[in-house]
Amino acid sequence: MMISLFHSHHACSTSRFCRKLSSFGHGESASPFGVGPSKIRIRLKRRNPSLRSSTAALTVMALMTDPNYFQVGRLVGSYGFMNITSYSSFQTEGMTTYDRIQEVDKLRVQNVGEGQVKIRIYEGRVIQGRLQGTNVLFKVYPGQITGGTESDLMAANELGSHASLQEDPRNICENIQFLLGAFETITGEQWLAFRNDGKFSAADYAKFASENISKGLSNSSPIFGLGQNWKARRYFVIKLLNGAMNGLAYMHENDRLHQSLGPSSVVMNTVIERDEAVLVPRLRDLAFSVDIRYSAIGDGPLSQDLWHRATYAGAFAPFEKRAFAIADDIYEAGFLFAYLAFVPFCEAGIIDGISLQRLLESTFRLDLSSVREYCIADDRLAEAVKFLDLGNGAGWELLQAMLNPDYKQRPIAQAVLNHRFMTGAVL
């Protein structure tokens, strides 16, 4: 299976993925990770899934930095990072709703540029120590010869982000992928070892769900048993969104941004809707995560675009930049919400992430009431409209808040979690 990761880059002031990276210097014998086995120590909470009390047993361990602790299995797939390099909107003044529907089909065509960093994913397991037998997913960053300094920067940043989020043994978030270890090979490749809690992403789920709608219309057998039980799908998607937002809230509370949040950045332990009770979404892909402690505001070669945009938006003081940065993550989460509110509820090929983003940003300028009017006129989007209409339009209300053009008016992650749509009160 090919795992795809598509990072969109939009042309307005909220664009985030086209970054200028400064050089990454390190000593002759130093690892690009900047840490050795004795410098990375965390406490791993060994949880019984049925026990959530603070008396759960704790095991002190170091991140495993010796490759001999691991056995590498088959190659699962690979992915790269892509940026949209051209972004042209069209004029919609004077257009009827029908005209807009016809025009949207043209949104799928645009120029994209592929980044230099190509990441490989392998299955594996731990073969030594206390965690022997634990299934692992390896994320492999290429060495500098292939991936350049950008690859080393991303690997080091992802390692540091996970290590900081796993420091407190009493507060390990189940909605963030868990890092078990990391090591560098003699060829300079950076290997990150994550506990294998599922290989399918939210993007995979949405693809399966939309394909099954098409299969249902043609009387074909559904994939993974995903039929057209709209009530079950609504429950499943809300729990998926809730888990992703819970992970994001935890990151923000611990002074970390995600900064590359999308449907491919949420890994799932199941894509079967009838298993909604055991669904645990987890955030991954923290290569662009940003430290938002006040001492770090404005620093970091991977976050310079963010701080430039903050200044452009009028955020000058550190507390203003921090507020802008958090709101920037919420904006990104808003597009994740929109993606999962539309794609799993439409036939395959009707709408995708790029066309949806352009529809919201360029065509309707983030005016969700106009977006709803447009969607009502297209029968192919009927189930998505019904989903967002729950609770007298609670979904549209939350989506409008998260995509508010004024960053100061966007809710924080915890407020999103508390919204009646996200709690499931509308179901």
C-alpha positions in Angstrom: 0.0 0.0 0.0 1.3 3.4 -0.9 0.9 5.9 2.0 0.3 9.3 0.6 0.8 12.6 2.4 -0.3 15.8 0.7 0.4 19.1 2.4 -1.5 21.9 0.7 -0.1 25.3 0.3 -2.7 28.1 -0.2 -1.9 31.5 -1.5 -3.5 33.7 1.2 -1.7 34.9 4.3 -2.3 31.6 6.0 -0.1 29.5 3.7 2.4 27.4 5.6 4.2 24.7 3.8 6.5 26.5 1.4 9.4 27.1 3.8 12.9 28.5 3.5 15.3 26.4 5.6 18.6 27.7 6.9 21.6 25.4 7.1 21.8 22.8 9.8 25.3 22.6 11.2 26.6 20.0 13.7 29.9 18.7 14.8 31.8 16.1 12.9 30.8 13.2 15.1 27.4 14.5 16.2 24.1 12.9 15.1 21.7 15.2 13.3 19.3 14.4 16.1 21.6 16.2 18.4 21.1 13.7 21.2 22.6 10.4 22.3 21.3 7.4 24.1 22.0 9.0 27.5 20.3 12.2 26.7 16.8 11.0 25.8 15.0 9.6 28.8 11.2 9.4 29.2 8.8 7.6 31.3 6.5 5.2 29.5 3.2 4.5 31.1 2.2 0.9 30.7 -1.6 1.1 30.6 -4.2 -1.5 30.9 -6.8 -0.2 28.5 -9.5 -0.7 31.1 -7.6 1.2 33.8 -7.1 4.9 33.7 -6.3 5.6 37.3 -3.2 7.5 38.4 -1.9 4.3 40.1 -1.1 2.6 36.8 2.4 1.1 36.8 5.2 3.3 35.4 8.3 2.1 33.8 11.3 4.3 33.4 13.0 3.8 30.1 15.2 5.5 27.5 14.2 6.0 23.9 15.8 3.1 22.2 18.7 4.4 20.1 20.4 1.1 19.3 19.2 -0.4 16.0 19.9 -3.9 17.4 16.8 -3.5 19.5 14.7 -3.6 16.3 13.9 -6.0 13.5 12.9 -4.4 10.3 10.1 -6.0 8.2 8.6 -5.2 4.9 8.4 -1.8 3.1 4.9 -0.5 3.6 5.1 2.5 1.3 6.6 5.9 0.8 5.5 9.5 0.5 6.7 13.0 -0.2 5.7 16.5 0.6 4.0 18.6 -2.1 3.3 22.3 -2.4 0.9 24.0 -4.7 3.0 26.4 -6.8 0.3 28.2 -8.6 -3.1 29.3 -7.2 -5.4 31.3 -9.4 -9.0 32.1 -8.4 -11.8 33.0 -10.7 -14.4 35.8 -10.5 -17.8 34.7 -9.1 -19.6 38.0 -9.0 -22.8 37.8 -11.0 -22.7 34.0 -11.2 -25.7 31.9 -10.5 -25.4 29.0 -8.2 -25.6 26.7 -11.2 -22.7 28.6 -12.8 -20.6 28.1 -9.7 -21.3 24.3 -9.7 -20.0 24.1 -13.3 -17.0 26.2 -12.5 -15.9 24.1 -9.5 -14.9 21.2 -11.8 -12.1 23.4 -13.1 -10.6 23.7 -9.6 -8.9 20.3 -9.8 -6.3 21.5 -12.2 -3.2 23.3 -10.8 0.5 23.2 -10.8 2.2 21.4 -7.9 5.8 21.0 -6.9 7.2 18.0 -5.1 9.6 18.4 -2.2 13.1 16.9 -2.0 12.4 14.8 1.1 11.0 11.3 0.3 10.1 9.3 3.4 9.9 5.5 3.5 7.7 3.5 5.9 8.6 0.0 7.1 6.9 -2.4 9.5 9.0 -4.0 12.2 9.1 -5.1 15.9 11.1 -4.7 19.0 13.2 -7.8 19.6 15.0 -6.9 22.9 14.2 -5.4 26.3 11.0 -4.8 28.1 9.0 -4.0 25.0 10.1 -7.1 23.1 7.4 -8.2 20.7 5.9 -4.6 20.3 4.9 -3.9 16.7 6.6 -0.9 15.2 6.3 1.4 12.2 9.6 2.9 11.1 9.7 6.3 9.5 12.9 6.7 7.5 14.3 10.1 6.5 16.9 10.1 3.8 20.4 11.2 4.5 21.8 14.6 3.5 23.1 13.4 0.2 19.6 12.5 -0.9 17.3 14.7 1.2 19.6 17.7 1.9 19.7 19.6 5.2 15.9 19.8 5.1 15.6 16.1 5.8 17.9 16.3 8.9 16.0 19.3 10.2 12.6 17.6 9.8 13.9 14.3 11.5 15.4 16.2 14.4 12.3 18.3 14.9 10.0 15.3 14.8 12.1 13.5 17.3 12.3 16.5 19.7 8.6 17.2 19.4 7.6 13.6 20.4 10.2 13.5 23.2 8.8 16.7 24.7 5.2 15.5 24.5 6.1 12.2 26.2 8.0 13.7 29.2 5.3 13.5 31.8 4.4 9.9 32.7 1.1 11.0 34.3 0.0 12.8 31.2 0.6 10.7 28.0 -2.0 11.5 25.4 -3.5 8.5 23.6 -4.4 10.7 20.6 -0.7 11.3 19.6 1.4 8.6 18.0 3.9 7.2 20.4 7.6 7.3 19.7 9.7 4.3 20.9 13.1 5.1 19.6 15.3 6.6 17.0 18.7 5.9 15.4 21.0 7.0 12.6 22.5 4.6 10.0 26.0 4.7 8.6 24.6 6.2 5.4 23.1 9.1 7.4 19.5 8.0 7.2 17.4 8.9 10.3 15.1 6.2 11.5 12.2 7.0 13.9 10.5 4.0 15.5 6.8 4.5 16.4 4.5 2.0 18.1 2.3 0.5 15.4 -1.3 1.5 16.4 -2.7 1.3 12.9 -1.6 1.9 9.3 -4.6 3.6 7.8 -5.1 7.4 7.9 -8.2 9.6 7.9 -7.5 10.2 4.3 -7.6 6.4 3.6 -10.8 6.1 5.5 -12.5 9.0 3.6 -11.3 7.4 0.3 -12.8 4.0 1.3 -16.0 5.6 2.5 -16.5 7.6 -0.7 -15.7 4.6 -2.9 -18.2 2.6 -1.1 -20.9 5.1 -1.8 -20.1 4.6 -5.5 -20.1 0.8 -5.1 -23.4 1.0 -3.3 -24.9 2.8 -6.2 -23.6 0.1 -8.6 -24.6 -2.7 -6.2 -21.0 -3.8 -5.7 -19.6 -5.3 -2.5 -18.4 -2.6 -0.1 -14.8 -2.2 1.1 -14.3 -3.1 4.8 -18.0 -3.5 5.1 -18.5 0.2 4.9 -22.1 0.6 3.7 -24.4 3.6 3.6 -25.5 3.7 7.2 -25.4 7.5 7.4 -26.1 7.5 11.2 -23.2 5.2 11.9 -21.0 7.3 9.6 -21.9 10.5 11.4 -21.0 8.9 14.8 -17.7 7.6 13.4 -16.6 10.9 11.8 -17.5 12.9 14.9 -15.4 10.5 17.1 -12.6 10.7 14.6 -12.7 14.5 14.7 -12.9 14.5 18.4 -9.8 12.4 18.8 -7.8 14.5 16.4 -8.8 17.7 18.2 -8.1 16.1 21.6 -4.5 15.4 20.4 -4.2 19.0 19.1 -5.5 20.4 22.4 -2.9 18.4 24.2 -0.2 19.7 22.0 -1.2 23.3 22.5 -1.5 22.9 26.2 2.1 21.6 26.1 3.4 24.5 24.0 3.5 22.7 20.7 1.9 23.4 17.4 1.3 20.7 14.7 1.6 22.9 11.6 1.0 20.1 9.1 -2.4 18.9 10.2 -4.4 17.2 7.5 -6.3 13.9 6.8 -3.0 12.0 6.2 -1.7 13.2 9.5 -4.3 11.3 11.5 -3.6 7.6 11.9 -6.5 5.3 12.9 -6.6 1.8 14.6 -9.7 0.9 12.6 -11.6 2.2 9.6 -14.6 0.0 10.2 -17.6 2.1 11.2 -19.3 -0.5 13.4 -16.1 -0.5 15.5 -16.6 3.1 16.4 -16.5 2.2 20.1 -12.8 1.2 19.9 -11.7 3.9 17.4 -8.6 5.8 18.6 -7.3 8.5 16.2 -3.7 9.6 16.7 -1.9 12.6 15.3 1.4 12.0 13.6 3.8 13.8 11.2 5.3 16.3 13.6 8.2 17.2 11.4 7.0 20.8 11.2 5.8 21.1 14.8 6.7 24.4 16.4 7.8 25.2 20.0 5.6 28.0 21.2 7.1 28.6 24.6 7.7 32.3 25.0 11.4 31.8 25.0 11.2 30.1 21.6 8.8 32.5 19.9 10.3 33.7 16.6 13.1 31.0 16.6 13.5 27.9 14.5 14.4 27.5 10.8 11.3 25.4 10.1 8.9 28.1 11.6 10.1 31.3 10.0 7.2 31.4 7.6 4.8 31.2 10.5 6.4 34.1 12.4 6.6 36.2 9.2 2.9 35.7 8.7 2.2 36.5 12.3 4.0 39.8 11.8 2.1 40.5 8.6 -1.1 39.9 10.5 -0.2 42.5 13.1 1.0 40.2 15.8 4.2 41.8 17.1 4.5 41.1 20.8 5.3 37.5 21.9 1.9 36.9 23.3 0.3 38.1 20.1 2.5 35.8 18.0 1.7 32.9 20.2 -2.0 33.6 19.8 -1.6 33.8 16.1 0.3 30.6 15.9 -2.4 28.6 17.9 -5.1 30.1 15.7 -3.1 29.1 12.6 -3.3 25.4 13.8 -7.0 25.8 14.4 -7.5 27.2 10.8 -5.7 24.1 9.6 -7.9 21.9 11.8 -10.9 23.6 10.2 -9.9 22.2 6.8 -9.5 18.8 8.3 -13.1 19.2 9.7 -14.3 20.3 6.3 -12.6 17.4 4.5 -14.1 14.8 6.8 -17.5 16.5 6.7 -17.6 16.2 2.9 -15.4 13.5 1.3 -16.8 10.5 3.3 -20.4 11.6 2.5 -20.0 12.0 -1.3 -19.3 9.7 -4.1 -15.7 9.1 -5.2 -14.4 11.9 -7.4 -17.1 14.5 -6.5 -14.8 16.5 -4.2 -11.3 16.3 -2.9 -9.2 18.3 -0.4 -7.7 20.7 -2.9 -11.0 21.6 -4.6 -12.7 21.9 -1.2 -10.1 24.3 0.1 -10.3 26.4 -3.0 -14.1 26.4 -2.9 -14.0 27.7 0.7 -11.1 30.1 0.4 -11.2 31.4 -3.1 -14.8 31.0 -4.4 -16.7 31.9 -1.3 -14.0 33.8 0.7 -14.7 31.7 3.9 -18.4 32.7 3.9 -19.9 29.4 5.1 -23.5 30.6 4.7 -22.8 31.0 0.9 -21.0 27.7 0.8 -24.1 26.0 2.3 -26.3 27.7 -0.3 -24.1 26.4 -3.0 -24.0 22.9 -1.6 -27.8 22.7 -1.3 -28.1 23.2 -5.0 -25.9 20.2 -5.7 -27.6 16.9 -4.9 -24.3 15.1 -4.9 -23.4 17.0 -1.7 -26.7 16.3 0.0 -25.5 14.0 2.8 -22.6 16.4 3.7 -25.1 19.2 4.0 -27.3 17.0 6.2 -24.4 16.2 8.4 -23.4 19.8 9.0 -27.0 20.8 9.4 -27.3 18.7 12.5 -28.3 20.6 15.6 -29.8 23.5 13.6 -26.6 24.0 11.7 -24.2 23.3 14.4 -21.6 21.9 12.0 -21.6 25.0 9.8 -21.4 27.2 13.0 -18.3 25.4 14.2 -16.7 25.3 10.8 -17.2 29.0 10.3 -15.7 29.8 13.7 -12.6 27.6 13.0 -12.1 29.3 9.5 -12.8 32.8 10.7 -10.7 35.2 8.6 -9.8 37.1 11.8 -7.4 34.9 13.7 -8.4 36.6 16.9 -11.9 35.3 16.6 -11.1 31.6 16.2 -11.7 29.3 19.1 -9.0 27.5 21.0 -8.8 23.7 20.6 -10.5 23.0 23.9 -13.4 25.2 22.9 -13.8 23.2 19.7 -13.9 20.0 21.8 -16.6 21.5 24.0 -18.8 22.6 21.0 -22.1 20.7 20.8 -21.3 19.4 17.4 -18.0 17.9 18.5 -19.4 16.4 21.7 -22.0 14.5 19.7 -24.9 16.2 21.4 -26.5 16.9 18.0 -26.7 13.2 17.1 
